[in-house]
């Protein structure tokens, strides 16, 4: 008997097991419709964990078509049913695969995916309901596709690029159309654009006195992000990171020692001059060095963040206090939120950004920057208010999803 939607979703959202003993094939979630990803921790007991993240087996391949036919609903958003196969496709997106490879728990990813999908679907429906003209939306989508095809070197190359990202021209067009409706609603909600009747919904005027007050508060603020607004910033470090992770289907507990030995060999080769960090990235890194350097961070920020990632050690911050550009740190084990190791990192100091003094308020550039900042802040509050109203009026099942989305919106704002 297939598990009920209510029990299935509430168990996942509560963080417990939602994998009751199946009594028929229909109770098994679809597995092989989603490509496998790097597995670095032992899979948790959840209805999608083993099917989405576990490596494929011959049995998975043999029943792939059957499981697609046995797809079932797991949630309702508006008038649309979210199926297990659809959830598997969402979890296979690069951002979720990367988070899983970095050791995040699968249940956390599932809840995040449901939360994101809920607000996205409601905003798309709201854009359609507000009456934004379908012909204008289609014209906009056609123009975007033509622009992207030209940038890619033609329709054939563009189709190949979509295929590499796991999309087809049909799914890409649907994505663009949905996004157009969603962002049209968001821009109307914030007052950036006129609505379907040609009127703006809010006044976005920023009073001049607010600029000077914001400037003074930003200079005195203890928050780096607030000081950045006026150009005042401490010395910051730009790091490149080499990421060594277990093989697909293996855990860090079984391969951690091997990864540490490999990382130590890489470090010794770099120190002796037999290799360099760029060559090691291409040869050993999980992403083969394709990722950009990490965001610039001050020593204070790294001191507060790195102990959570690398345990009690201050190896990285101690390294940065004496390192020169081009130096490489010793190997460090990375830990997830559960305190379990999931990877080994090596860092290279790629750049040191010097301390900056605050810019003058008298410049037109600074005043325009402050105005944009205040406008964005007010827009975010307006959007949040309308999102909460939309969520309250929308049909979402189970109810726990709606409550979780509302809490997440308030927490992030």
C-alpha positions in Angstrom: 0.0 0.0 0.0 1.5 3.3 -1.0 2.4 5.6 1.9 0.1 8.6 2.3 1.3 12.0 1.2 0.6 13.4 4.7 2.7 10.8 6.6 5.5 10.8 4.0 6.0 14.6 3.9 5.5 15.2 7.6 8.1 12.5 8.5 10.7 14.2 6.3 9.9 17.7 7.5 10.2 16.5 11.1 13.7 15.1 10.4 12.7 11.5 11.0 12.5 8.4 8.9 9.9 8.4 6.2 10.7 5.0 4.8 7.9 2.7 6.0 8.2 -1.0 5.0 6.8 -1.2 1.5 4.1 -3.8 0.8 4.0 -3.3 -2.9 6.3 -2.0 -5.7 4.3 1.2 -5.8 5.7 2.2 -2.5 9.3 2.3 -3.7 10.4 5.8 -4.9 11.9 6.1 -8.4 15.7 5.6 -8.3 17.5 5.5 -11.6 15.8 8.3 -13.3 18.3 10.6 -11.6 22.1 10.3 -12.3 24.2 9.4 -9.4 26.3 12.0 -7.5 29.4 11.9 -5.3 28.5 10.2 -1.9 30.6 11.3 1.0 28.5 10.3 4.0 26.4 7.3 4.9 23.0 7.8 3.4 20.2 8.7 5.8 16.9 6.9 6.0 14.6 9.1 3.9 12.3 8.3 0.9 14.7 9.8 -1.7 18.1 9.3 -0.1 19.0 5.9 -1.5 17.2 6.4 -4.8 18.8 9.8 -5.5 22.3 9.6 -4.0 23.2 5.9 -4.0 25.2 4.5 -6.9 23.3 2.7 -9.6 23.0 -1.1 -9.7 22.0 -3.5 -12.5 18.7 -3.8 -10.7 18.1 -0.1 -10.9 18.8 -0.1 -14.7 16.5 -3.1 -15.2 13.4 -1.4 -13.6 14.1 2.2 -14.6 11.1 2.4 -17.0 8.8 0.7 -14.5 9.6 3.1 -11.7 8.9 6.0 -13.9 5.4 4.6 -14.5 5.0 4.1 -10.7 5.7 7.8 -9.9 3.6 9.2 -7.2 2.8 12.6 -5.7 4.5 13.9 -2.6 3.1 17.4 -2.3 0.6 19.8 -3.8 1.5 23.4 -4.6 -1.3 25.5 -6.0 -3.1 23.3 -8.6 0.1 21.2 -9.3 1.2 17.9 -7.8 4.9 17.5 -7.1 6.0 14.0 -7.9 8.9 11.9 -6.5 10.5 11.9 -10.0 10.3 15.6 -10.2 11.9 15.9 -6.8 14.7 13.6 -7.9 15.4 15.8 -10.9 15.5 18.9 -8.7 18.0 17.3 -6.3 20.2 16.4 -9.2 20.8 20.1 -10.0 24.5 21.1 -9.6 23.9 23.3 -6.5 22.3 20.4 -4.6 24.8 17.9 -5.8 27.6 20.2 -4.6 26.0 20.6 -1.2 25.6 16.9 -0.9 29.2 16.4 -1.9 30.2 18.8 0.9 28.5 16.7 3.5 25.1 18.2 4.0 22.4 15.8 5.2 20.0 14.6 2.5 16.9 15.5 4.5 18.1 19.1 4.7 18.4 19.2 0.9 15.0 17.7 0.4 13.3 20.3 2.7 15.3 23.1 1.1 14.2 21.9 -2.4 10.5 21.7 -1.3 10.8 25.2 0.2 12.3 26.7 -2.9 9.8 24.9 -5.2 6.8 26.1 -3.2 7.6 29.8 -3.5 8.7 29.5 -7.1 5.5 27.8 -8.1 3.2 30.2 -6.3 5.0 33.2 -7.8 4.7 31.8 -11.3 1.0 31.2 -10.8 0.6 34.7 -9.4 2.2 36.2 -12.5 -0.1 34.3 -14.7 -3.1 35.2 -12.6 -2.3 38.9 -12.7 -2.8 38.8 -16.4 0.7 39.6 -17.8 0.1 39.2 -21.6 1.0 35.7 -22.9 2.1 37.0 -26.3 4.5 39.5 -24.7 5.9 36.7 -22.5 6.4 34.4 -25.5 8.1 37.2 -27.5 10.4 37.8 -24.6 11.3 34.1 -24.4 11.9 33.9 -28.1 14.2 36.9 -28.0 16.2 35.4 -25.0 16.5 32.0 -26.8 17.7 33.7 -30.0 20.2 35.7 -28.0 21.6 32.6 -26.3 21.8 30.7 -29.5 23.9 33.4 -31.1 26.2 33.6 -28.1 26.7 29.8 -28.2 27.6 29.8 -31.9 24.3 28.6 -33.3 21.2 26.5 -32.4 23.1 23.2 -32.7 25.8 24.2 -30.2 23.3 25.7 -28.0 21.3 22.5 -27.9 24.5 20.6 -27.1 25.2 23.0 -24.2 21.7 22.4 -22.9 22.2 18.7 -23.1 25.4 18.9 -21.1 23.3 20.7 -18.4 20.7 18.0 -18.4 18.1 20.1 -20.2 16.3 20.0 -23.6 15.1 22.9 -25.7 11.6 22.2 -24.5 12.4 22.2 -20.8 14.6 25.3 -21.3 11.8 27.2 -23.0 9.4 26.2 -20.1 12.0 27.4 -17.6 12.3 30.8 -19.3 8.6 31.2 -19.6 8.0 30.3 -15.9 10.8 32.7 -14.9 9.4 35.5 -16.9 6.0 35.2 -15.2 7.7 34.9 -11.8 10.0 37.9 -12.2 7.2 40.0 -13.7 5.2 39.4 -10.5 8.2 40.2 -8.3 9.0 43.4 -10.1 5.3 44.4 -9.8 5.3 43.5 -6.1 8.4 45.7 -5.5 7.1 48.6 -7.6 9.9 48.3 -10.2 7.5 47.8 -13.1 4.0 48.8 -13.8 1.4 46.0 -13.4 -0.9 44.7 -16.1 -3.1 47.8 -15.9 -0.2 50.1 -16.4 0.1 51.5 -12.9 2.9 51.1 -10.4 1.8 49.6 -7.1 4.2 51.6 -4.7 6.2 54.8 -4.2 9.9 54.0 -4.4 11.2 57.5 -3.6 14.2 57.7 -1.2 14.3 60.9 0.9 17.6 62.8 0.8 18.1 62.8 4.6 18.2 59.0 4.7 21.4 59.0 2.6 23.5 60.9 5.2 22.1 58.9 8.1 22.9 55.6 6.3 26.4 56.8 5.6 27.2 57.7 9.2 25.7 54.4 10.5 27.7 52.4 8.0 31.0 53.9 9.0 30.4 53.1 12.7 28.8 49.7 12.1 30.6 46.6 13.5 29.4 44.6 10.5 31.8 44.3 7.6 29.0 44.1 5.0 27.7 47.5 6.2 31.1 49.1 6.2 31.6 47.8 2.6 28.7 50.0 1.6 30.8 53.1 2.1 34.0 51.5 0.9 35.6 50.9 4.3 37.0 47.4 4.5 39.7 45.4 6.4 42.5 43.5 4.8 41.1 40.5 3.0 42.5 37.2 1.7 41.5 35.5 -1.6 42.0 31.7 -1.4 42.0 28.9 -4.0 40.9 25.5 -2.6 41.8 22.0 -3.7 39.0 19.6 -2.8 39.7 15.9 -2.4 36.6 13.7 -1.8 35.9 10.0 -1.5 35.0 8.0 -4.6 31.4 7.6 -5.6 29.7 5.1 -3.2 32.5 5.3 -0.6 32.5 7.1 2.7 35.1 9.3 4.3 35.5 6.9 7.2 36.9 4.3 4.8 38.9 6.6 2.5 39.9 9.5 4.8 43.4 8.1 5.5 44.0 7.6 1.8 42.9 11.1 1.0 45.1 12.6 3.7 48.1 10.7 2.3 47.4 11.9 -1.2 47.0 15.5 0.0 50.3 15.2 1.9 52.1 13.9 -1.2 50.6 16.9 -3.2 51.8 19.3 -0.5 55.3 17.9 -0.4 55.6 18.0 -4.3 54.5 21.7 -4.3 57.0 22.5 -1.5 59.8 20.8 -3.3 59.0 22.5 -6.6 58.1 19.3 -8.4 54.6 20.5 -8.9 52.5 23.7 -8.5 49.0 24.3 -7.2 47.4 24.9 -10.6 48.7 21.5 -11.8 47.5 19.8 -8.7 44.0 21.4 -9.1 43.7 20.0 -12.7 45.0 16.6 -11.7 43.3 16.0 -8.3 40.6 18.5 -7.5 37.0 17.3 -7.5 36.1 20.0 -10.1 39.5 19.8 -11.9 40.2 23.4 -11.0 37.2 24.8 -12.9 35.9 26.7 -9.9 36.8 30.4 -9.2 38.7 31.4 -6.1 36.7 31.7 -2.9 35.2 35.0 -2.0 37.6 37.5 -0.3 37.4 37.2 3.5 39.0 39.1 6.4 41.0 37.3 9.1 38.2 38.0 11.5 35.6 36.3 9.2 37.8 33.3 8.7 38.5 32.9 12.4 34.7 32.7 13.0 34.0 30.4 10.1 36.9 28.0 9.8 36.6 26.2 13.2 33.2 25.0 12.1 34.6 23.6 8.9 37.9 22.3 10.1 37.2 21.4 13.7 39.1 23.0 16.6 42.2 23.7 14.5 43.4 27.2 13.6 45.7 25.9 10.9 44.3 28.1 8.1 44.3 31.3 10.1 47.7 30.6 11.5 48.9 30.0 7.9 47.5 33.3 6.7 49.1 35.3 9.4 52.6 34.6 8.0 51.9 33.5 4.4 52.8 35.3 1.2 50.9 35.2 -2.0 51.4 31.8 -3.7 52.0 29.9 -0.5 50.0 26.7 0.1 48.6 25.4 3.4 49.0 22.0 4.8 46.2 19.4 4.3 43.0 20.0 6.4 40.1 17.7 7.0 36.7 19.3 6.4 33.7 18.4 8.7 30.0 18.7 8.1 27.4 20.0 10.6 27.2 16.6 12.2 30.9 16.6 13.0 31.8 14.0 10.4 34.6 14.4 8.0 33.7 14.6 4.3 36.7 15.9 2.4 40.4 17.1 2.6 41.3 20.6 1.5 44.5 22.4 0.5 44.5 26.2 0.3 46.6 28.5 -1.8 46.8 32.2 -0.9 46.0 33.8 -4.3 45.7 37.5 -3.4 45.9 39.9 -0.4 43.5 42.8 -0.7 44.7 45.8 1.4 42.6 47.7 3.9 40.5 50.5 2.5 39.3 53.8 4.0 35.7 55.0 3.6 34.9 57.0 0.5 33.7 60.6 0.8 29.9 61.2 1.1 30.2 64.3 -1.0 30.8 62.3 -4.2 27.8 61.7 -6.5 28.9 58.1 -6.9 28.6 57.4 -3.2 25.2 59.1 -2.9 23.9 57.0 -5.8 25.3 53.9 -4.2 23.5 54.6 -1.0 20.3 55.3 -2.8 20.4 52.0 -4.6 21.1 50.2 -1.3 18.2 51.8 0.5 15.9 51.2 -2.5 16.9 47.5 -2.5 16.3 47.2 1.2 12.8 48.7 0.9 12.0 46.6 -2.1 13.0 43.4 -0.2 10.6 44.3 2.6 7.8 45.0 0.2 8.4 41.7 -1.7 8.5 39.8 1.6 5.2 41.2 2.6 3.5 40.2 -0.6 5.2 36.8 -0.6 3.8 36.1 2.9 0.3 37.2 1.7 0.7 35.0 -1.4 1.8 32.0 0.7 -1.1 32.4 3.2 -3.7 32.5 0.4 -2.1 29.7 -1.7 -2.9 26.0 -1.5 0.0 24.0 -0.2 -0.2 20.5 1.1 1.0 19.3 3.6 0.5 22.4 5.7 3.9 21.9 7.4 5.6 23.0 4.1 3.7 26.3 4.1 4.8 26.9 7.7 8.4 26.1 7.0 8.5 28.4 3.9 7.0 31.3 6.0 9.6 30.7 8.7 12.4 30.6 6.1 11.3 33.9 4.5 11.2 35.7 7.8 14.5 34.2 8.9 16.3 35.3 5.7 14.9 38.8 5.9 
